[in-house]
Amino acid sequence: MISESIAVNDVTVTKIINSVNFHQEVYIHNEHGSSIYLGGSDVTINSGFELSNNASTTMRIPQDNELYCIGSSASGNVIVVRPD
């Protein structure tokens, strides 16, 4: 397993999961300080899956897909645990 802390802000969409040739079960924990929004490369605070501050979720990312996020304010960290 790989665990990493990824910096996220409210200006730039950040890729948090790279595309691989198998599906991935990933655990995401929001330590941003405010809500983050998960989705495709065009994710916004209006179109993404909202993950509140200090909340966690597990997601299944299909083969050959990526996951992006953007914060709702300032900057903070998102913890991602995924297979290697």
ChimeraX commands (.cxc) that place a marker at each C-alpha (Angstrom):
marker #1 position 0.00,0.00,0.00 radius 0.5
marker #1 position 1.06,3.56,-0.65 radius 0.5
marker #1 position 0.01,6.40,1.60 radius 0.5
marker #1 position 0.61,9.98,0.58 radius 0.5
marker #1 position -0.39,13.46,1.63 radius 0.5
marker #1 position -1.33,15.64,-1.33 radius 0.5
marker #1 position -1.58,19.45,-1.17 radius 0.5
marker #1 position -4.85,20.78,-2.56 radius 0.5
marker #1 position -6.00,24.38,-3.02 radius 0.5
marker #1 position -9.08,26.26,-4.24 radius 0.5
marker #1 position -7.54,27.55,-7.48 radius 0.5
marker #1 position -6.03,24.57,-9.30 radius 0.5
marker #1 position -7.56,21.15,-9.89 radius 0.5
marker #1 position -5.12,18.55,-8.54 radius 0.5
marker #1 position -4.78,14.95,-9.74 radius 0.5
marker #1 position -4.79,12.64,-6.73 radius 0.5
marker #1 position -5.08,9.23,-8.47 radius 0.5
marker #1 position -3.17,8.31,-11.65 radius 0.5
marker #1 position -4.55,6.05,-14.35 radius 0.5
marker #1 position -3.45,2.40,-14.13 radius 0.5
marker #1 position -4.42,-0.75,-16.06 radius 0.5
marker #1 position -6.44,-2.25,-13.17 radius 0.5
marker #1 position -9.17,-0.99,-10.86 radius 0.5
marker #1 position -8.09,0.56,-7.57 radius 0.5
marker #1 position -9.77,0.66,-4.18 radius 0.5
marker #1 position -8.59,3.92,-2.59 radius 0.5
marker #1 position -9.13,5.44,0.82 radius 0.5
marker #1 position -9.33,9.26,0.92 radius 0.5
marker #1 position -9.23,11.37,4.08 radius 0.5
marker #1 position -9.79,15.13,3.97 radius 0.5
marker #1 position -7.43,17.12,6.22 radius 0.5
marker #1 position -7.87,20.25,4.11 radius 0.5
marker #1 position -9.59,22.39,6.75 radius 0.5
marker #1 position -12.73,22.75,4.62 radius 0.5
marker #1 position -14.63,20.63,2.10 radius 0.5
marker #1 position -12.92,19.20,-0.97 radius 0.5
marker #1 position -14.63,18.10,-4.18 radius 0.5
marker #1 position -13.71,14.93,-6.09 radius 0.5
marker #1 position -14.30,14.21,-9.77 radius 0.5
marker #1 position -12.79,14.33,-13.24 radius 0.5
marker #1 position -10.24,16.78,-14.58 radius 0.5
marker #1 position -12.99,19.41,-14.90 radius 0.5
marker #1 position -14.19,19.10,-11.27 radius 0.5
marker #1 position -15.54,22.25,-9.58 radius 0.5
marker #1 position -17.09,22.98,-6.22 radius 0.5
marker #1 position -20.44,22.86,-8.00 radius 0.5
marker #1 position -19.96,19.57,-9.85 radius 0.5
marker #1 position -17.79,17.37,-7.62 radius 0.5
marker #1 position -18.48,14.82,-4.92 radius 0.5
marker #1 position -18.20,16.77,-1.65 radius 0.5
marker #1 position -16.02,15.35,1.11 radius 0.5
marker #1 position -16.30,17.42,4.30 radius 0.5
marker #1 position -13.32,18.37,6.45 radius 0.5
marker #1 position -12.08,15.43,8.58 radius 0.5
marker #1 position -14.32,13.03,6.63 radius 0.5
marker #1 position -13.15,9.90,4.82 radius 0.5
marker #1 position -14.41,7.78,1.97 radius 0.5
marker #1 position -13.41,4.67,0.09 radius 0.5
marker #1 position -13.76,4.75,-3.69 radius 0.5
marker #1 position -13.35,2.21,-6.47 radius 0.5
marker #1 position -11.55,3.83,-9.38 radius 0.5
marker #1 position -12.13,1.92,-12.64 radius 0.5
marker #1 position -9.21,0.83,-14.82 radius 0.5
marker #1 position -7.69,3.62,-16.94 radius 0.5
marker #1 position -9.36,6.42,-14.92 radius 0.5
marker #1 position -7.93,9.27,-12.86 radius 0.5
marker #1 position -9.33,11.15,-9.87 radius 0.5
marker #1 position -8.98,14.89,-9.29 radius 0.5
marker #1 position -9.98,17.26,-6.52 radius 0.5
marker #1 position -10.24,20.92,-5.67 radius 0.5
marker #1 position -10.65,22.61,-2.30 radius 0.5
marker #1 position -13.37,25.02,-1.32 radius 0.5
marker #1 position -10.96,27.46,0.34 radius 0.5
marker #1 position -7.23,28.17,0.71 radius 0.5
marker #1 position -4.97,25.14,0.82 radius 0.5
marker #1 position -4.62,21.97,2.83 radius 0.5
marker #1 position -3.89,18.27,2.55 radius 0.5
marker #1 position -5.73,15.18,1.39 radius 0.5
marker #1 position -4.48,11.77,2.53 radius 0.5
marker #1 position -4.72,9.01,-0.10 radius 0.5
marker #1 position -4.05,5.32,0.60 radius 0.5
marker #1 position -3.96,3.12,-2.50 radius 0.5
marker #1 position -2.46,-0.13,-3.77 radius 0.5
marker #1 position 1.06,0.09,-5.22 radius 0.5
marker link #1:1,2 radius 0.2
marker link #1:2,3 radius 0.2
marker link #1:3,4 radius 0.2
marker link #1:4,5 radius 0.2
marker link #1:5,6 radius 0.2
marker link #1:6,7 radius 0.2
marker link #1:7,8 radius 0.2
marker link #1:8,9 radius 0.2
marker link #1:9,10 radius 0.2
marker link #1:10,11 radius 0.2
marker link #1:11,12 radius 0.2
marker link #1:12,13 radius 0.2
marker link #1:13,14 radius 0.2
marker link #1:14,15 radius 0.2
marker link #1:15,16 radius 0.2
marker link #1:16,17 radius 0.2
marker link #1:17,18 radius 0.2
marker link #1:18,19 radius 0.2
marker link #1:19,20 radius 0.2
marker link #1:20,21 radius 0.2
marker link #1:21,22 radius 0.2
marker link #1:22,23 radius 0.2
marker link #1:23,24 radius 0.2
marker link #1:24,25 radius 0.2
marker link #1:25,26 radius 0.2
marker link #1:26,27 radius 0.2
marker link #1:27,28 radius 0.2
marker link #1:28,29 radius 0.2
marker link #1:29,30 radius 0.2
marker link #1:30,31 radius 0.2
marker link #1:31,32 radius 0.2
marker link #1:32,33 radius 0.2
marker link #1:33,34 radius 0.2
marker link #1:34,35 radius 0.2
marker link #1:35,36 radius 0.2
marker link #1:36,37 radius 0.2
marker link #1:37,38 radius 0.2
marker link #1:38,39 radius 0.2
marker link #1:39,40 radius 0.2
marker link #1:40,41 radius 0.2
marker link #1:41,42 radius 0.2
marker link #1:42,43 radius 0.2
marker link #1:43,44 radius 0.2
marker link #1:44,45 radius 0.2
marker link #1:45,46 radius 0.2
marker link #1:46,47 radius 0.2
marker link #1:47,48 radius 0.2
marker link #1:48,49 radius 0.2
marker link #1:49,50 radius 0.2
marker link #1:50,51 radius 0.2
marker link #1:51,52 radius 0.2
marker link #1:52,53 radius 0.2
marker link #1:53,54 radius 0.2
marker link #1:54,55 radius 0.2
marker link #1:55,56 radius 0.2
marker link #1:56,57 radius 0.2
marker link #1:57,58 radius 0.2
marker link #1:58,59 radius 0.2
marker link #1:59,60 radius 0.2
marker link #1:60,61 radius 0.2
marker link #1:61,62 radius 0.2
marker link #1:62,63 radius 0.2
marker link #1:63,64 radius 0.2
marker link #1:64,65 radius 0.2
marker link #1:65,66 radius 0.2
marker link #1:66,67 radius 0.2
marker link #1:67,68 radius 0.2
marker link #1:68,69 radius 0.2
marker link #1:69,70 radius 0.2
marker link #1:70,71 radius 0.2
marker link #1:71,72 radius 0.2
marker link #1:72,73 radius 0.2
marker link #1:73,74 radius 0.2
marker link #1:74,75 radius 0.2
marker link #1:75,76 radius 0.2
marker link #1:76,77 radius 0.2
marker link #1:77,78 radius 0.2
marker link #1:78,79 radius 0.2
marker link #1:79,80 radius 0.2
marker link #1:80,81 radius 0.2
marker link #1:81,82 radius 0.2
marker link #1:82,83 radius 0.2
marker link #1:83,84 radius 0.2
view
